[in-house]
Each structure stands twice: as structure tokens, then as C-alpha cells.
Amino acid sequence: MEAKSKQLQAKDLINVGIFTAIYFVIFFAGMMLGYIPIFIPLLGLVCPILCGIPFILYLTKVKKFGMVTLTGVILGLLNLIMGSGVLVLVAGVIFGIVSDLILRAGKYQSWKCTLLGNGVFSLWIMGYVSRMFLTRDAFFSSLVSSYGQKYANTLMSYTPGWMFPVLFVVTFIGGILGALLGKAVLKKHFEKAGIA
């Protein structure tokens, strides 16, 4: 049952903080695979799967609009501070809001909306990936100074322009797989939260 108060309370903000921190730590660990160029295009698949269990547990606690948006904003800001560019913040805001709208449409009780909401939220990662396509020259120039020309050339060969829409789909699928994994592991939490 949806809480009577639609405004975020201290308990909601604590949940946002705790689960966003957990998500970020797991996401950051997954991003370490990026030191191997072949894994950069696969991060949209790997990271949402790795983050699936804690994020799905978080979604069983989300009962008010704005919680997922706050998570997207915080993740975007953390990545912006770490040098990932402003696109990751923009994506965090956009996909956080859309995910919140999907969850609210299901009255925070629909598994289908939770599944779809997780898939859509995972697309915030495309803010990080999109730099390889939307600001390609600047992105690869910065890689040369940090990782060397060979790394940049290898990654460029793995990410031709047509990969951009493919990576959107792959990231969404990663979010769906992460949600399914999360539900399988956290079945009792779903029953307790009344999500069906």
C-alpha cells in the first residue's frame, strides 16, 4: 500500500543514501573492467547485472516519487566529479525521472513496472558511454593522454558509430537481467513488499 504522505521523509532519504552508496560501490567495481578495452562496450551489460540485487531490493522500498530520481542525480554527480563528463548527470536525471514515473504507474506494487523501471534506470550508464560517440574526438584525445594511443585505438575499433543504439539495447537488457537476478535472490522481500 502506498504511503499516505507523498513527500519524501527522513526514512526515504536514508534509503536513498544507503542504496545509492551500495549501487555506486558495486558499479565502480564493475567499471574497473574498463581497463581492458574490450570490456568498455560491455559495461552497460555487466554493471546493471552486478547492481541488480541491491537495486531491486531498493525498489521494494521505494513507495514515493522522487527516490529513484535522487539516486540518478547522485550517481550522475559522483561520476561527474570523477571526470565522466556532464552527459552522465543528464542521463542520471532523465532516466531517474522516467523510471520513477514507471514505478508510480504501477503504484509501486507491479513487478512488470519494477522490471521495466530497473531496465530504464540502467540506461543512465549511457551517459558515460555516450561520450565515445557524441564527443568522440575529445573523448579519445583524453584517453591517449591517460592510457596511451594503443588503448585509444583499440577502444575506437570496438566502438564504431553504429554501436551506439546497440549499446542502448544491451544496457536495457542488462537492467532486465539484473532485475530478474535480484528477484530470484530476494523472493521473500518481494512477497513482503507485496510486489507481484
C-alpha positions as CSV (number, residue, x, y, z in Angstrom):
1,M,0.0,0.0,0.0
2,E,1.3,3.4,-0.9
3,A,2.2,5.7,2.0
4,K,-0.3,8.4,2.8
5,S,2.3,11.2,2.6
6,K,3.6,11.7,-0.9
7,Q,6.5,13.8,0.4
8,L,9.9,12.2,1.0
9,Q,10.5,11.6,4.7
10,A,13.8,11.1,6.5
11,K,13.4,7.3,6.2
12,D,13.1,7.6,2.4
13,L,16.2,9.8,2.2
14,I,18.1,7.3,4.3
15,N,17.1,4.5,2.0
16,V,18.2,6.7,-1.0
17,G,21.6,7.3,0.6
18,I,22.3,3.7,1.7
19,F,21.2,2.0,-1.6
20,T,22.8,4.6,-3.8
21,A,26.1,4.2,-1.9
22,I,25.9,0.4,-2.3
23,Y,25.0,0.7,-6.0
24,F,27.9,3.1,-6.6
25,V,30.5,0.9,-5.0
26,I,29.3,-2.2,-7.0
27,F,29.1,-0.1,-10.2
28,F,32.6,1.3,-9.6
29,A,34.0,-2.2,-9.1
30,G,32.4,-3.3,-12.4
31,M,33.8,-0.2,-14.1
32,M,37.3,-1.5,-13.2
33,L,36.9,-3.9,-16.1
34,G,37.2,-0.9,-18.4
35,Y,41.0,-1.1,-18.0
36,I,40.7,-3.8,-20.6
37,P,39.3,-2.0,-23.8
38,I,37.0,-4.9,-24.9
39,F,35.0,-4.6,-21.7
40,I,34.1,-0.9,-22.2
41,P,31.3,-1.6,-24.6
42,L,30.1,-4.4,-22.3
43,L,29.9,-2.3,-19.2
44,G,26.3,-1.5,-20.0
45,L,25.5,-5.2,-19.7
46,V,27.8,-6.1,-16.8
47,C,27.2,-3.2,-14.4
48,P,23.4,-3.4,-14.4
49,I,23.6,-7.2,-13.8
50,L,26.1,-6.7,-10.9
51,C,24.0,-3.9,-9.4
52,G,20.7,-5.8,-9.9
53,I,20.4,-7.4,-6.5
54,P,20.9,-4.2,-4.4
55,F,18.9,-2.1,-6.7
56,I,15.9,-4.4,-6.9
57,L,16.0,-4.6,-3.1
58,Y,15.9,-0.8,-3.1
59,L,12.9,-0.8,-5.4
60,T,11.0,-2.9,-2.9
61,K,11.4,0.0,-0.5
62,V,10.6,2.8,-3.0
63,K,7.0,3.9,-2.4
64,K,7.3,7.6,-3.3
65,F,8.0,9.5,-6.4
66,G,11.5,11.1,-6.5
67,M,13.6,8.4,-4.7
68,V,14.9,6.9,-7.9
69,T,15.4,10.3,-9.5
70,L,17.5,11.3,-6.5
71,T,19.6,8.1,-7.0
72,G,20.1,9.0,-10.6
73,V,21.1,12.5,-9.7
74,I,23.6,11.4,-7.1
75,L,25.1,8.7,-9.3
76,G,25.4,11.3,-12.1
77,L,27.1,13.9,-9.8
78,L,29.5,11.3,-8.4
79,N,30.6,10.3,-11.9
80,L,30.7,14.0,-13.0
81,I,33.1,14.7,-10.0
82,M,35.2,11.8,-11.1
83,G,35.6,13.2,-14.5
84,S,33.0,11.3,-16.5
85,G,31.5,14.5,-18.1
86,V,28.2,16.2,-17.8
87,L,26.3,13.7,-20.0
88,V,26.3,11.2,-17.2
89,L,24.5,13.6,-14.9
90,V,22.0,14.5,-17.7
91,A,21.3,10.8,-18.2
92,G,21.0,10.2,-14.5
93,V,18.3,12.8,-14.2
94,I,16.4,11.8,-17.3
95,F,16.3,8.0,-16.7
96,G,15.8,8.5,-13.0
97,I,12.6,10.5,-13.7
98,V,11.4,8.1,-16.3
99,S,12.0,5.2,-14.0
100,D,10.2,7.0,-11.2
101,L,7.2,7.6,-13.5
102,I,7.1,3.9,-14.5
103,L,7.2,2.7,-10.8
104,R,4.4,5.2,-9.9
105,A,2.3,4.0,-12.8
106,G,2.4,0.5,-11.2
107,K,1.6,2.0,-7.8
108,Y,4.9,0.6,-6.5
109,Q,3.3,-2.9,-6.5
110,S,3.7,-4.1,-10.0
111,W,6.5,-6.5,-10.9
112,K,6.2,-5.6,-14.6
113,C,6.7,-1.9,-13.7
114,T,9.5,-2.7,-11.4
115,L,11.2,-4.8,-14.1
116,L,10.7,-2.1,-16.7
117,G,11.7,0.6,-14.3
118,N,15.0,-1.1,-13.5
119,G,15.8,-1.6,-17.2
120,V,15.1,2.1,-17.9
121,F,17.0,3.3,-14.9
122,S,20.1,1.3,-16.0
123,L,20.2,3.5,-19.1
124,W,21.8,6.3,-17.0
125,I,25.0,4.4,-17.7
126,M,24.7,5.5,-21.4
127,G,25.6,9.0,-20.2
128,Y,29.1,7.6,-19.5
129,V,29.2,5.5,-22.7
130,S,27.7,8.3,-25.0
131,R,30.9,10.3,-24.7
132,M,32.6,7.8,-27.0
133,F,30.0,8.8,-29.7
134,L,28.8,12.3,-29.1
135,T,32.1,13.9,-28.1
136,R,34.3,11.3,-29.9
137,D,37.3,13.4,-30.7
138,A,37.7,14.9,-27.3
139,F,37.0,11.6,-25.5
140,F,39.6,9.7,-27.4
141,S,42.1,12.5,-27.2
142,S,41.8,12.4,-23.4
143,L,42.2,8.6,-23.4
144,V,45.5,9.0,-25.3
145,S,47.0,11.2,-22.6
146,S,45.8,8.8,-19.8
147,Y,46.1,5.3,-21.3
148,G,48.1,5.7,-24.4
149,Q,47.5,5.6,-28.2
150,K,47.2,1.8,-28.4
151,Y,44.4,1.7,-25.8
152,A,42.5,4.5,-27.5
153,N,42.9,2.9,-31.0
154,T,41.8,-0.4,-29.7
155,L,38.7,1.0,-28.0
156,M,37.9,3.1,-31.1
157,S,37.9,0.0,-33.2
158,Y,35.4,-1.7,-30.8
159,T,33.0,1.3,-30.8
160,P,32.1,2.3,-34.4
161,G,29.2,4.8,-34.7
162,W,26.6,2.0,-35.3
163,M,27.3,0.6,-31.8
164,F,25.6,3.5,-30.1
165,P,22.0,2.3,-30.5
166,V,23.2,-1.3,-29.9
167,L,24.6,-0.3,-26.6
168,F,21.3,1.3,-25.5
169,V,19.6,-2.1,-26.1
170,V,22.4,-4.0,-24.4
171,T,22.2,-1.8,-21.4
172,F,18.5,-2.1,-21.1
173,I,18.8,-5.9,-21.4
174,G,21.5,-5.8,-18.6
175,G,19.0,-3.9,-16.4
176,I,16.3,-6.5,-17.1
177,L,18.7,-9.4,-16.4
178,G,19.8,-7.7,-13.2
179,A,16.2,-7.3,-12.1
180,L,15.4,-10.9,-12.7
181,L,18.6,-12.0,-10.8
182,G,17.6,-9.6,-8.0
183,K,14.1,-11.0,-7.8
184,A,15.3,-14.6,-7.8
185,V,17.7,-13.9,-4.9
186,L,15.3,-11.7,-3.0
187,K,12.0,-13.6,-3.4
188,K,10.9,-13.2,0.2
189,H,11.5,-9.4,0.1
190,F,9.1,-9.2,-2.9
191,E,6.5,-11.2,-1.1
192,K,6.8,-9.0,2.0
193,A,6.7,-5.8,-0.1
194,G,3.6,-7.1,-1.9
195,I,5.1,-6.7,-5.4
196,A,3.5,-9.2,-7.8
